[in-house]
Amino acid sequence: MKGQEMMKDVFLLVGRLCVVFVFVFSIVGHLADFTGMQDFMANYGMPYTAFFLTSSLVVRAIGSASIILGYRTVWGVGLLTVFLIPTTLIFHLDFKNPVEGIAFMENVGLQGALLLLAAAGPGRFSLEGWKRRITPEKAERLLLVG
């Protein structure tokens, strides 16, 4: 049973990193071409593109960091959901364009992965997992030794 638990925790860690990679990669891309991304957003009729783009970068960065660290993971999932749902509904509903249809389905899949992560928790290899393993007795010993 212990080996299965370890494998589950490894899968949760790798899964967290894989899911967040998509968001981190998009942050880097949008920072690299901030003006181009603003133009893209404006083409969809969005006002205040600098505000919305900056806000989305902050939301994605905080949500991604939360999931990578495994700290308040459900909140991180919530932040990425706040970004993902409107983005999907605003930019990826043109099903006549195959690229947009694929992007829509990818976002639906990402949302599913985020929901699974919220349900399963971050696992042992996370700040939440570490916090659960530190009992009051262990904390007292650590404080007395240190």
C-alpha positions in Angstrom: 0.0 0.0 0.0 2.8 2.4 0.8 4.3 2.0 -2.7 0.8 2.9 -4.2 0.6 6.0 -2.0 4.1 7.1 -3.1 3.2 6.6 -6.8 0.0 8.6 -6.3 1.9 11.4 -4.7 4.5 11.4 -7.5 1.7 11.5 -10.1 0.1 14.4 -8.3 3.3 16.3 -8.3 4.0 15.6 -12.0 0.4 16.4 -12.9 0.5 19.7 -11.1 3.6 20.7 -13.0 2.2 19.6 -16.3 -1.1 21.5 -15.9 0.6 24.6 -14.8 3.2 24.5 -17.6 0.5 25.6 -20.0 -0.3 28.7 -17.9 3.4 29.6 -17.3 4.2 29.2 -20.9 1.3 31.5 -21.9 2.5 34.1 -19.3 5.9 34.2 -20.9 4.5 34.5 -24.4 2.1 37.3 -23.5 4.9 39.2 -21.7 7.1 38.8 -24.7 4.5 40.3 -27.0 2.3 42.4 -24.7 1.3 44.9 -27.4 0.5 42.1 -29.9 -1.7 40.4 -27.3 -3.5 43.7 -26.6 -4.2 44.0 -30.3 -5.5 40.5 -30.4 -7.8 41.2 -27.5 -9.0 44.5 -29.1 -9.9 42.6 -32.2 -12.5 40.7 -30.1 -14.0 44.0 -29.0 -12.4 44.0 -25.5 -12.0 47.5 -23.9 -9.2 48.3 -21.4 -6.9 45.6 -22.9 -3.8 46.7 -20.8 -5.9 46.3 -17.6 -7.4 43.0 -18.5 -4.1 41.6 -19.9 -2.1 42.7 -16.8 -4.9 41.3 -14.5 -4.8 38.0 -16.3 -1.0 37.8 -16.0 -1.2 38.4 -12.2 -4.1 35.9 -11.8 -2.3 33.2 -13.8 1.0 33.8 -12.0 -0.5 33.6 -8.5 -2.7 30.6 -9.4 0.3 28.8 -11.0 2.6 29.4 -8.1 -0.1 28.1 -5.7 -0.4 24.9 -7.7 3.3 24.4 -8.2 4.0 24.8 -4.5 0.9 22.9 -3.5 -0.1 25.7 -1.2 -3.8 26.5 -1.0 -4.2 24.5 -4.1 -8.0 24.9 -4.3 -7.5 28.7 -4.3 -5.0 28.3 -7.1 -7.4 26.2 -9.1 -10.1 28.9 -8.5 -7.8 31.7 -9.8 -6.9 29.7 -12.9 -10.6 29.0 -13.4 -11.4 32.7 -13.1 -9.0 33.2 -16.0 -9.8 30.1 -18.1 -13.6 30.2 -18.3 -14.0 33.8 -19.6 -11.0 33.4 -21.9 -12.5 30.3 -23.4 -15.9 31.9 -23.9 -14.5 35.2 -25.3 -11.7 34.0 -27.6 -12.4 30.3 -28.6 -16.0 30.0 -29.7 -15.5 30.3 -33.4 -16.0 26.7 -34.3 -15.8 27.4 -38.0 -12.1 27.9 -37.4 -10.6 24.5 -36.6 -7.8 26.1 -34.5 -10.3 27.8 -32.2 -12.3 24.6 -31.9 -9.1 22.8 -30.8 -8.3 25.6 -28.4 -11.8 25.4 -26.9 -11.5 21.7 -26.3 -8.0 22.1 -24.9 -9.3 24.6 -22.4 -12.2 22.3 -21.4 -9.6 19.6 -20.8 -7.4 21.9 -18.8 -10.5 22.9 -16.7 -11.1 19.2 -16.1 -7.6 18.6 -15.0 -7.9 21.6 -12.6 -11.1 20.2 -11.1 -9.4 16.8 -10.6 -6.5 18.4 -8.9 -8.9 20.3 -6.6 -10.7 17.1 -5.7 -7.5 15.0 -5.2 -5.4 17.6 -3.4 -1.8 18.4 -4.1 -0.4 15.2 -2.5 2.6 14.6 -0.2 5.1 16.6 -2.2 3.6 20.0 -1.5 3.5 22.6 1.2 0.0 21.4 2.2 1.3 17.8 2.4 4.3 18.8 4.4 2.1 20.8 6.8 -0.2 17.7 7.3 2.8 15.6 8.2 4.1 17.9 10.9 2.3 16.9 14.1 2.4 19.1 17.1 4.9 16.6 18.7 7.2 16.8 15.7 7.0 20.6 15.6 7.9 20.8 19.3 10.9 18.5 18.8 12.1 20.6 15.8 11.8 23.8 17.9 13.7 22.2 20.9 16.4 20.9 18.6 16.8 24.1 16.5 
